[in-house]
Amino acid sequence: MTESVEGHYGNEGIVERIVQALVDAGFDRENLDPDVLAGADEFHIGGREGTLNVASVLNLAPGQQLLDVGCGIGGTARFLARSTGASVTGVDLTPEFVEAAVELTNLVGMNDLVDFKVGSATDLPFMDDSFDAVTMLHVGMNVEDKDQMMSELARVCRSQGTIVVYDVTLTKTGDLPYPMPWSSTPQFSFPEPASSYEAAAKSAGLQHLGSSDHYDLALKFFNEPPASPPPVSLGHLMGPRMLEMKDNAGIAVNQGLISPVLMTFQVA
């Protein structure tokens, strides 16, 4: 499964595509604001708005340590570092994403607050009790063993720490169209209802603080394109195949098959 997930997400030339698009739009590559990357580096339903929803339930102070699991090319990690003052570590299974995350973070001058490592959500490369909080955005759809995943998030988070999961969840029975943004085929696609995450979290000893369904945000994201498109997009991240994947995700949302749900847990 690891090889298939890496194969789905991994592709060459990510930073080159993003930077070239910004230069073509008139930006100076030597003076880039991290916000101009948002269209390409926040790979989840709702983009920046989804990230803001995650940030709203985090209780972080400057100097604390946050882990972002499944960080992609680092958009959420960079935003949370800037907005909270926390030191953020991102971990992702795809080496090309981690390489791009490091390069983009250096490019926008944030390497003092954010760092990145290659690793799996089911076998995190960190000691117990390493972080004050953990976030995970749109990762669980690639993980079959939700119990192991939630156990790992709990293991690396300190006592009384917050764990925030923002994932695509199943909301109705039906066949999903493929390719989807998280998987090219159903063989390595494991979306489940939010209740599965909550049960796995309970087994891991976590307290469930609350969940909120953001279906309205998903409808807006897929059906109301911005009047002024951003200078970079998810197409610059994933290449031309992203168009079909996003269309299929939009179909599934409009049919009521999937919805993004924000779940908050606390370590005992």
Summary of the structure (lengths in Angstrom):
residues: 268
radius of gyration: 17.2
end to end distance: 31.7
largest distance: 51.3
contacts: 945
relative contact order: 0.17
helix: 42%
strand: 22%
